[in-house]
Amino acid sequence: MRQVVYGVALAMLSSTSFAIEIAISATEAYDKAKNHQALLIDVRDPVEIMFTGFTDSVHINIPYLLVDRTRWDEKRNVFRLYQNPSFVREIEQALQKHGWDKNTEIITLCRSGSERGEPSAAFLRQQGFQNARYVVHGFQGDALKEGEKKGFRIQNGWQNSGLPWSPKMNAEKIYRNNEPAPKP
């Protein structure tokens, strides 16, 4: 009996450690941003946005990971990525701009939801933003695994949910970085 009570108590504690689930659909995120119930942030590097599209439904673009175009990652065969050292401070500034605080629901959006969306939301929760979430399947959605269009991102995600987006960026919302990348 003691084990059952302990198990129930532990379950209750773990269920209250964060106010809400971390994952959210693109449609739910759009509705919350449109109704001023959440801060929606595109966490992609602006160069990626330039080639994949943008939704003006986001409040701002604050990259979680930035691309260091001066260093090459031989193992992954890509430019080196590094965590934006100003990420938390810029999130706080965006919240203040809208008159919100750390308890506000923050929703992050990346290309697929996995490499930056979920990690950025988890990181924000570790920094005390208990209601940080991410858009499942991100902006472009998942790539098809089979068929003639294998590899194309034409299922789920923001773009494939009929939500507003454009191939053009909004210069007022796109991130500008004048700081050099940190040395490895």
N, C-alpha and C positions, 0 to 999 in steps of 0.2 A: 504494500500500500504506500509506503514511504517513497518508493521509486516512482509510482504513478504520480503522486503529488509533486515530487521533484521535477518530473518530466513535464507536467502541465505548467508549473511555475516557470521553468526554463523556456518553454514554448511561448508563454505570455511575454516574457522579457524580450525574447528575440523578435517577436512580432511588433513590439513597440519601439524597437531601436531606431527605426525609420518610420516617418509618418505615412508614407505611401510607397507603392510598388515602384521599382526603378524603371521599368519598361512602359512605353506608351505608344500607341499607334500614331501614324502620321495624321490621320483624320482627327483624332482626339487632341493632338498637339495644336493643329490648326485652329480648332474651335476654342481651345483655351487661350491661345495668343490673340485671336480675333476678339474675344470677349474680355480681354485684359485680366485674365485669371492666372497668367503665367508669363515669365520672361523666356522667350524663344531665341536661342542663340545658335547660329551656324558656327561650328567649331572646325571647319575645314580651312586649309591654307587658301588664301585668295587666288593663287594661281590655279588651283584645282577648280575653284568656283568658276573661273574665267572660261574653262573648257567644258564644264559639265552643266552649268546653269545655276540659277539662284532663285530663291523665293523672297519676294519683298514682304512676306508675312513674318519673317524673323525681325526681331528688334534690332539686332546687331550681329556682326561677324567678329568673333573673338576666337582665333585658332587655339586649339589645345596643343597641337603639335605644329611646329613650324619646320619648313624645309630649309636646310642649309645647303645652298647650291654651290658652296665652295668645297664641300667634302662629299666623297663618294663612299657608300657602304658596299664594299666588295661582296660580302656574304649575301646580302639581299638584292644586290644589283640595282640599287636606287640611291638617290641623294640621301644623306644622313638626315634624320628627323630628330628634333630635340623639343622638350616640353617648353612651352611658352613661359618664361620666368615671370611674366606679368599677368598670367591667366586669372588668378584669384583676385588680384587688385582690380583688374578690368571688369570682372564679373560684379564686384562690389560697386564700382562706379556706375555700371549699367543699371543695377538695382536702385541706387540712389537717384539716378536721373529720372526714374519712373516713380519715385516716392515709395519704393518697396524696401524690405529688409531681408535678412538671411533666411527667414521662414517662408519667403515667397517660393512658389513652385518655379523651378528653373528647368527648362527642357533643352537639351543639347541635340544638335542635328549634324551628322556627318554624311559621308557618301553611302555607307552600307549599314551603319549602326554599330559595327563591331570594333573597328580599330581605334576610333576616337570618340564615338558617341557614348558607348557604354563606359569605357575607361574614364572619360571626362566627367560623367555623372557620378561614378564611384569616387573619383578623386575629390569632387566637390563635396560629396557627403562626408568624406574623411576630414575635410576642412571646415565642417560644421554647417554646411548647407543641407539640412536634413531632407529637404523636398526636391533635391536634384533628380532629374530623370533623363532618359534619352529616347529618341525616336527609333523604334524597332525597324529594321530594314533601311533606315536612313533616307537620304534624298533620292538616290537612284534605284534602290531596291536590290534584290538578290539577282545574281546571274543565273540564267537557265542552265541546267546541268545536262540536258539532252536535247536532241532535235536539231533542226536546220539552223536555229538561232542560238545554239549552245554558246554560252559565254556572254550573251547580251543581257543587260540589266533591264528587262522589260516586264518584270513582275513585281508587285508590291512596292513599298517605299513611297515617298512623297510624289515623285513625278508620275508614277503609274496609278495613283489614287484619284486622279482628276482634280488635284489641288492646284492652286495658282503657282506658276513658276515661269521663268523666262530665261532665254540664253544670255540675256544682258544682266550686268551687275548694277546695283544701286550704289553709286559712288559715296553717298552719305552714310551708308551702312557697312561698307567694306573696310576691313582692317588695314591700317598703315603701320609699318614697323620701321622705325629709324634706328633701332638698336642692333649692333652686330651680334651674330650668333656666338654663344659661349664656346670657349675652346674645350675640346674633348678631354 
